[in-house]
Amino acid sequence: MRSMNMSSWHYPRMRFFIALVLTIVLLSLSTVVAAAAPKDTEKGKVTETFVSIAAVTLDQTICDPDTGECVHVHLFIQRVSPDVEEYLVCVEIQTFAEDPRPDFPIPPTGIEYGCTSVTGGGFFIANDLSSATLAPTVVDVCDVFTEGEACREVTISATFTPTGEVETTRIKTQIKTDNGCKITERTVFEQLVATAVVTINGVTLEFDAEQPFPATFIERSTTQSTMIHCG
């Protein structure tokens, strides 16, 4: 088994983007659940809904010190629904003939992308976010340059280990439905910087949690939605 271990690289705004996307998804989910309440419910009745979504994200580059070849891996795993133990697994693999991380990055020689879903024990994330593990999973990835005509199967597994304390962000929003009902949503976003060991078709890649801009996270968003029915 071949192994590469080198400092990581990332996009500086990725952390903010991840938080924003997850927050929007959660707010949308909880809003749909609350707004779906029948209009003839008792006036003044309060309904509470909880939506919790866990995810891991890796977006880093690693290079082989012997050949100079580099690979950039973007791996994203997120629970599909709070009611179903199913996770969406998406991976993008970019290859480079040399290190693309200087000030003037070079274009990739290949870009492959694909998604699948896993259930049951295919993906595990601890309740306290202390670890996350993706069991060996087959993903069909296709070459972007050929518009999906060149595809192959890759087997990918990953282990994520946090390196610091949980960072918590709290967001409160208020929404009014079309029929005048009031919804108050409180979202707690938890995030941990992590290291990752990813294996793709037998090649093991070890990604460090490089400071000051890490790009590997274990995270979770939990939204409490309170609706006061208007009758």
ABEGO torsion letter per residue (X at the ends): XBBBBBBBBBBAAAAAAAAAAAAAAAAAAAAAAAAABBAABBBGBBBBBBBBBBBBBBBBBBBBAAAGBBBBBBBBBBBABAABBBBBBBBBBBBBABBAABABBBBBABBBBBBBBBBEAABBBBAAGABBBBBBBBBBBBBAAAGGABBBBBBBBBBBBBABBBBBBBBBBBBBBAAGBBBBBBBBBBBBBBBBBBBBGGBBBBBBBBOABBABBBBBBBBBBBBBBAX
